[in-house]
Amino acid sequence: MSLHQYIEQEIIPRYDHFDPAHRRDHVLMVIRQSMELAEELDVNKDMVYAIAAYHDTGLCEGREHHHEVSARIIREDKRLREWFSDAEIDVMADAAEDHRASAAHAPRTIYGCIVAEADRFIDPVTIIRRTVQYGLDHYPALDREEHYRRMLTHLHEKYGRGGYLHLWFDDSPNAARLEQLRTMMDDEILLRRLFDEYYG
């Protein structure tokens, strides 16, 4: 069995049991975007593929520490030693641990930068919609205006010019989409219209 066969049969199906934002379509997107970034870089493409495939497997133990659990899963998966050295597995585990948007430090290696960047599919309208939906699901006691303010706070804390989201490749498609989102965030009339549409 090849690395790709193993991952397709044993790892990717795990995502079928995660929350809707982290299902199979998500991991396939991260794999695709990781491989596209890797094409322009001097990196081990099999390592990139495996890191992308494993990056959210730690969700099996919850969201809060999923990046750390993903790293542990990589280190404990003995099958990976058929294709990678101990040193390569350490790099892969570090990259999975470093992918989280709210991480306090930059990724330690180019591999961490790749998966962190690939994990951030920035589609402005989708982000706004998901922010509203998340608020409705997790904070049902808030009234309409409180939901609107929560949305604004989240968007600015994460995606604003001083926000915690970092992109690691200036020329990635995400950079242009992030600027588009920031422009929309500056347009209060548009934001209110989108909020009203998704709030229902």
C-alpha positions as a LaTeX table, in Angstrom:
\begin{tabular}{lrrr}
\hline
Residue & $x$ (\AA) & $y$ (\AA) & $z$ (\AA) \\
\hline
Met1 & 0.00 & 0.00 & 0.00 \\
Ser2 & 1.31 & 3.44 & $-0.90$ \\
Leu3 & 1.26 & 6.50 & 1.37 \\
His4 & $-1.55$ & 8.04 & $-0.67$ \\
Gln5 & $-3.62$ & 4.84 & $-0.55$ \\
Tyr6 & $-3.17$ & 4.61 & 3.22 \\
Ile7 & $-4.22$ & 8.21 & 3.79 \\
Glu8 & $-7.18$ & 7.97 & 1.42 \\
Gln9 & $-8.44$ & 4.78 & 3.08 \\
Glu10 & $-7.57$ & 5.33 & 6.76 \\
Ile11 & $-7.12$ & 9.05 & 7.47 \\
Ile12 & $-9.43$ & 11.10 & 5.26 \\
Pro13 & $-12.57$ & 9.11 & 6.27 \\
Arg14 & $-12.05$ & 10.28 & 9.87 \\
Tyr15 & $-13.23$ & 13.72 & 8.78 \\
Asp16 & $-16.69$ & 12.34 & 7.97 \\
His17 & $-17.41$ & 12.37 & 11.72 \\
Phe18 & $-16.30$ & 15.93 & 12.52 \\
Asp19 & $-18.35$ & 19.14 & 12.62 \\
Pro20 & $-19.72$ & 20.47 & 9.31 \\
Ala21 & $-16.86$ & 22.97 & 8.86 \\
His22 & $-14.24$ & 20.21 & 9.14 \\
Arg23 & $-15.64$ & 17.37 & 7.08 \\
Arg24 & $-14.06$ & 15.59 & 4.12 \\
Asp25 & $-14.49$ & 18.59 & 1.80 \\
His26 & $-12.40$ & 20.68 & 4.20 \\
Val27 & $-9.45$ & 18.29 & 4.38 \\
Leu28 & $-9.51$ & 17.79 & 0.61 \\
Met29 & $-9.39$ & 21.57 & 0.15 \\
Val30 & $-6.44$ & 21.87 & 2.53 \\
Ile31 & $-4.61$ & 19.06 & 0.73 \\
Arg32 & $-5.25$ & 20.67 & $-2.66$ \\
Gln33 & $-4.14$ & 24.13 & $-1.54$ \\
Ser34 & $-1.10$ & 22.72 & 0.26 \\
Met35 & 0.03 & 20.88 & $-2.85$ \\
Glu36 & $-0.47$ & 24.01 & $-4.97$ \\
Leu37 & 1.73 & 26.03 & $-2.60$ \\
Ala38 & 4.32 & 23.22 & $-2.50$ \\
Glu39 & 4.70 & 23.28 & $-6.29$ \\
Glu40 & 6.60 & 26.56 & $-6.01$ \\
Leu41 & 8.78 & 25.47 & $-3.09$ \\
Asp42 & 11.73 & 23.15 & $-2.46$ \\
Val43 & 9.94 & 20.82 & $-0.07$ \\
Asn44 & 9.13 & 17.11 & 0.27 \\
Lys45 & 5.74 & 16.83 & $-1.44$ \\
Asp46 & 4.82 & 13.59 & 0.40 \\
Met47 & 5.41 & 15.32 & 3.73 \\
Val48 & 3.20 & 18.22 & 2.63 \\
Tyr49 & 0.46 & 15.80 & 1.58 \\
Ala50 & 0.56 & 13.90 & 4.86 \\
Ile51 & 0.61 & 17.03 & 7.04 \\
Ala52 & $-2.43$ & 18.44 & 5.24 \\
Ala53 & $-4.28$ & 15.13 & 5.61 \\
Tyr54 & $-3.58$ & 14.84 & 9.35 \\
His55 & $-3.80$ & 18.52 & 10.32 \\
Asp56 & $-7.30$ & 18.34 & 11.92 \\
Thr57 & $-7.43$ & 14.67 & 12.93 \\
Gly58 & $-7.12$ & 15.82 & 16.55 \\
Leu59 & $-10.73$ & 17.05 & 16.42 \\
Cys60 & $-11.59$ & 13.53 & 17.56 \\
Glu61 & $-10.79$ & 14.82 & 21.09 \\
Gly62 & $-12.46$ & 18.23 & 20.75 \\
Arg63 & $-11.60$ & 21.58 & 19.24 \\
Glu64 & $-9.65$ & 23.38 & 21.96 \\
His65 & $-6.45$ & 21.34 & 21.76 \\
His66 & $-7.01$ & 19.65 & 18.40 \\
His67 & $-3.75$ & 20.94 & 16.93 \\
Glu68 & $-1.75$ & 19.32 & 19.73 \\
Val69 & $-3.71$ & 16.07 & 19.42 \\
Ser70 & $-3.13$ & 16.07 & 15.64 \\
Ala71 & 0.61 & 16.31 & 16.30 \\
Arg72 & 0.38 & 13.39 & 18.72 \\
Ile73 & $-1.56$ & 11.30 & 16.20 \\
Ile74 & 1.19 & 11.84 & 13.62 \\
Arg75 & 3.91 & 10.84 & 16.08 \\
Glu76 & 2.00 & 7.74 & 17.22 \\
Asp77 & 1.01 & 6.46 & 13.78 \\
Lys78 & 3.53 & 3.67 & 13.21 \\
Arg79 & 2.47 & 3.26 & 9.59 \\
Leu80 & 4.00 & 6.65 & 8.75 \\
Arg81 & 7.43 & 5.20 & 9.54 \\
Glu82 & 7.14 & 3.14 & 6.38 \\
Trp83 & 7.58 & 6.36 & 4.40 \\
Phe84 & 9.24 & 8.90 & 6.70 \\
Ser85 & 12.20 & 9.13 & 9.06 \\
Asp86 & 11.84 & 10.05 & 12.74 \\
Ala87 & 13.16 & 13.54 & 11.96 \\
Glu88 & 10.63 & 14.02 & 9.15 \\
Ile89 & 7.80 & 12.86 & 11.41 \\
Asp90 & 8.87 & 15.40 & 14.03 \\
Val91 & 8.73 & 18.16 & 11.40 \\
Met92 & 5.30 & 16.97 & 10.27 \\
Ala93 & 3.95 & 16.86 & 13.83 \\
Asp94 & 5.28 & 20.37 & 14.53 \\
Ala95 & 3.62 & 21.62 & 11.34 \\
Ala96 & 0.26 & 20.17 & 12.33 \\
Glu97 & 0.58 & 21.71 & 15.78 \\
Asp98 & 1.49 & 25.10 & 14.29 \\
His99 & $-1.40$ & 25.35 & 11.82 \\
Arg100 & $-3.94$ & 26.94 & 14.18 \\
Ala101 & $-4.93$ & 30.51 & 13.24 \\
Ser102 & $-4.81$ & 31.68 & 16.86 \\
Ala103 & $-1.36$ & 30.23 & 17.55 \\
Ala104 & 0.79 & 32.61 & 19.59 \\
His105 & 3.87 & 31.99 & 17.45 \\
Ala106 & 4.72 & 31.70 & 13.77 \\
Pro107 & 5.03 & 28.19 & 12.31 \\
Arg108 & 8.45 & 26.72 & 13.04 \\
Thr109 & 9.09 & 25.46 & 9.50 \\
Ile110 & 8.06 & 26.05 & 5.91 \\
Tyr111 & 5.83 & 22.98 & 6.26 \\
Gly112 & 3.90 & 24.64 & 9.06 \\
Cys113 & 3.54 & 27.78 & 6.93 \\
Ile114 & 2.16 & 25.75 & 4.04 \\
Val115 & $-0.57$ & 23.96 & 6.00 \\
Ala116 & $-1.45$ & 27.09 & 8.01 \\
Glu117 & $-1.90$ & 29.04 & 4.79 \\
Ala118 & $-3.81$ & 26.23 & 3.06 \\
Asp119 & $-6.15$ & 25.91 & 6.04 \\
Arg120 & $-7.30$ & 29.50 & 5.57 \\
Phe121 & $-9.72$ & 29.55 & 2.67 \\
Ile122 & $-10.81$ & 33.15 & 2.81 \\
Asp123 & $-14.14$ & 33.64 & 1.11 \\
Pro124 & $-15.55$ & 36.89 & 2.50 \\
Val125 & $-19.26$ & 36.11 & 2.19 \\
Thr126 & $-18.81$ & 32.58 & 3.57 \\
Ile127 & $-16.87$ & 33.91 & 6.55 \\
Ile128 & $-19.58$ & 36.43 & 7.40 \\
Arg129 & $-22.31$ & 33.80 & 7.02 \\
Arg130 & $-20.48$ & 31.27 & 9.20 \\
Thr131 & $-19.81$ & 33.92 & 11.85 \\
Val132 & $-23.52$ & 34.69 & 12.09 \\
Gln133 & $-24.45$ & 30.99 & 12.12 \\
Tyr134 & $-21.87$ & 30.21 & 14.80 \\
Gly135 & $-23.27$ & 32.95 & 16.99 \\
Leu136 & $-26.83$ & 31.69 & 16.58 \\
Asp137 & $-25.76$ & 28.13 & 17.43 \\
His138 & $-23.54$ & 28.93 & 20.41 \\
Tyr139 & $-25.12$ & 32.06 & 21.92 \\
Pro140 & $-28.90$ & 31.59 & 21.60 \\
Ala141 & $-29.61$ & 33.97 & 24.49 \\
Leu142 & $-28.27$ & 37.01 & 22.62 \\
Asp143 & $-30.72$ & 39.35 & 20.94 \\
Arg144 & $-30.37$ & 40.57 & 17.36 \\
Glu145 & $-28.18$ & 43.60 & 18.13 \\
Glu146 & $-25.96$ & 41.57 & 20.46 \\
His147 & $-25.45$ & 39.03 & 17.68 \\
Tyr148 & $-24.52$ & 41.83 & 15.29 \\
Arg149 & $-21.98$ & 43.26 & 17.74 \\
Arg150 & $-20.56$ & 39.77 & 18.38 \\
Met151 & $-20.11$ & 39.31 & 14.63 \\
Leu152 & $-18.30$ & 42.64 & 14.30 \\
Thr153 & $-16.03$ & 41.87 & 17.24 \\
His154 & $-15.07$ & 38.45 & 15.88 \\
Leu155 & $-14.43$ & 39.74 & 12.35 \\
His156 & $-12.15$ & 42.52 & 13.58 \\
Glu157 & $-10.32$ & 40.40 & 16.15 \\
Lys158 & $-9.52$ & 37.69 & 13.60 \\
Tyr159 & $-9.50$ & 39.30 & 10.15 \\
Gly160 & $-8.94$ & 43.00 & 10.87 \\
Arg161 & $-5.67$ & 44.74 & 10.04 \\
Gly162 & $-4.51$ & 44.15 & 13.60 \\
Gly163 & $-6.20$ & 40.78 & 13.91 \\
Tyr164 & $-4.63$ & 37.50 & 14.92 \\
Leu165 & $-4.98$ & 35.78 & 11.54 \\
His166 & $-1.66$ & 35.71 & 9.72 \\
Leu167 & $-0.95$ & 34.77 & 6.13 \\
Trp168 & 2.47 & 33.29 & 5.40 \\
Phe169 & 2.70 & 33.81 & 1.63 \\
Asp170 & 2.21 & 37.36 & 0.33 \\
Asp171 & 1.32 & 36.17 & $-3.17$ \\
Ser172 & $-1.20$ & 33.50 & $-2.16$ \\
Pro173 & $-4.83$ & 33.83 & $-3.34$ \\
Asn174 & $-5.76$ & 34.34 & 0.31 \\
Ala175 & $-3.98$ & 37.70 & 0.46 \\
Ala176 & $-6.27$ & 39.28 & $-2.15$ \\
Arg177 & $-9.37$ & 37.71 & $-0.60$ \\
Leu178 & $-8.41$ & 38.98 & 2.85 \\
Glu179 & $-8.19$ & 42.53 & 1.49 \\
Gln180 & $-11.61$ & 42.06 & $-0.09$ \\
Leu181 & $-13.03$ & 40.94 & 3.26 \\
Arg182 & $-11.47$ & 43.93 & 5.03 \\
Thr183 & $-13.04$ & 46.26 & 2.48 \\
Met184 & $-16.42$ & 44.68 & 3.16 \\
Met185 & $-15.84$ & 45.05 & 6.91 \\
Asp186 & $-15.40$ & 48.80 & 6.36 \\
Asp187 & $-18.79$ & 49.00 & 4.62 \\
Glu188 & $-21.31$ & 49.10 & 7.46 \\
Ile189 & $-24.33$ & 49.15 & 5.15 \\
Leu190 & $-23.17$ & 46.02 & 3.34 \\
Leu191 & $-22.29$ & 44.27 & 6.58 \\
Arg192 & $-25.69$ & 45.02 & 8.07 \\
Arg193 & $-27.43$ & 43.76 & 4.93 \\
Leu194 & $-25.48$ & 40.49 & 4.97 \\
Phe195 & $-26.07$ & 40.06 & 8.69 \\
Asp196 & $-29.83$ & 40.56 & 8.26 \\
Glu197 & $-29.84$ & 38.03 & 5.42 \\
Tyr198 & $-28.10$ & 35.31 & 7.44 \\
Tyr199 & $-29.74$ & 36.11 & 10.76 \\
Gly200 & $-33.13$ & 35.44 & 9.20 \\
\hline
\end{tabular}
